[in-house]
Amino acid sequence: MIVDKETLRTILQQSEETVHVTFIKKDGSLRNMYCTLNPDLIPFDMSGNAHGTKDIPHLLTVFDLEEEGWRMINFSSKVEVHNS
């Protein structure tokens, strides 16, 4: 399912499970990411690290569960959510 920024934000905040997202990175490569914005799924010591980032219209900061860090999703290309 192709989603916009606000839809993805809502899904990531409300999902009790990991969300699989794909998008095209700035360098043109395909990025598969398993991510969340649910505070219950983010390690406590990482929970505050995304605060203070600017709200840029075409970017969304999410927590990458595989890399265990904060990453940006660029909505300049299509962003898809997949069933995990």
N, C-alpha and C positions, 0 to 999 in steps of 0.2 A: 504494500500500500504506500503510495507516494503521499508525503505529509508536508505541511508548512511548519514554520518555526513554533508557533503557539500550540499547534496540535501535538507536535513532538514533545514540547516542554510539559504539557499536561500528561501525556502518556508516561514520560519518564518520572514525573513526580508521583504519579498514582500507582504505577505498576509495582506489585509485590515481587516481581521476578525480573531477571536480566532482560533487557530489550536489545534485539539484534537490529542494527542500523547499517545501511550501506549508502555511500555517496562517493562522488568523484572528488579527489583531493586537488589542490591547486596545481600540482605537477601533472595532473591528468590520470593518475593511477586510481584504481578502485580501492576504497577503504571499507573493510568490514570491521565493525566495532560492536562490542557488547557493553552497554552503558546504562547509566541510571542517573536520576536526580532525586531518588527516594532516600531521605536521610538515614533510614533504617538499613540500607544496603551499602552506605559509604562508611569506610573505616573512620572511627572517631577522630584519629589523629590527622585525617585528611579533610574532615568535614568543613573546615573554615577556609580552605585554601582558594576557593573560587570567588569568595566575597571580595568586592572591590573591583571586579572586572567591569569594564564599561559595557553598557547594553548597545552593541553594534547591530543595526537592523538585520544584516544577513548572516550573523554568527550566533551560535548558541554554545555556551560552555557546558560540558557534560563530564561526568566521572566515568572514565574508561576502566571497567572492571578487570580486564586482562592486563593492562599496563599499570594499573593501580595509580592512576594520576588523572589530572584534569586535562581535557582536550577540547578543541573547538570543532564544531561542525559548521561548514560553510554552506549556506543555502543558495549560493549562486548557481549551483547545479541541483539536480533533483535528489531528494533525500528519501530513502525508502525504509519502512519498518517491516521486518519479517517476523513470522511466528517462530518462536524459539523452540 
